[in-house]
């Protein structure tokens, strides 16, 4: 499994709706946090090794209602 963090910028007033939809409908999303700063949400995802990261983000995260922009971070090792 690979760990992936996706920062999400949402349409105004849509962060909570987008977060709920991600948790309910996107299989590999583990946790979603509201955050301060440039992005509204931080999504923690666990992807199988054979799943394409770019395809996952564009097909599942970026198509969620209320998503305006994303920034993806690949994690290598947890300490």
N, C-alpha and C positions, 0 to 999 in steps of 0.2 A: 504494500500500500504506500502511496505517496501522499504527503500532507501538502495542502494547497491553501493559501489564504487569498481571498478576493475582497478587495475594498470596493465598495459600491457607492456611487453618487446617485441619489434618487431625485425624482421630480419633487418639487416643493409639496410638503404634506403627505408624502407617500411612503416614507421610510418604514413605518410600522406595518403597513399593508404588504409592502415588498418583503419584509422580514418574515412575516407570517406565511406568505405564499412560498418562500424559499424553504422554510422548515417543513411545511406540509407536502410540497410537491416535488422537490428535487432530491433524489435518492441519496446522493453522496454528500449532501450538506449536513454537517454534524452539529454546528453551533452557529448562531448569528448574534452579533453584538451591535448595539447602537454605539456610535463613536462621535467624538468631537473632531473638528478640523475640516480638512478638505473633502473627506468622504463621510457618508452618513452611516454606513454599515460595514462590519467586518465579518465575512463568512469563512468559517473553517470547514474545509472539505477533505475527505479521505478518498482518493481515487485508486482503483486497481491499476497495476503497472501497465496493463494493455489498453487502458483508456486514454485517448489523446486529450491532453490538457486544453489545447486551443479549441478543439471541437466542443469539449464539455463547457467551457466558459461561454463561447459564442452561442451554442445551441440551448443551454439550460439556464445560465445566469443572466446573460445579456437580454434574453427574451422574456424575463420576468416583468410583469407590469410595474411601471414606475422607475425602471432602471434607466439612467441617463449615461453613465460612464462606469468603467471598471478599471481596476489596477490589480494585476495578479502577481503574487509572490509565491515562489516555490520554496518549500522548507526542506532542508537536507537532514538535519539531526536534531532530535529533542534531547535536552539535558535535564 
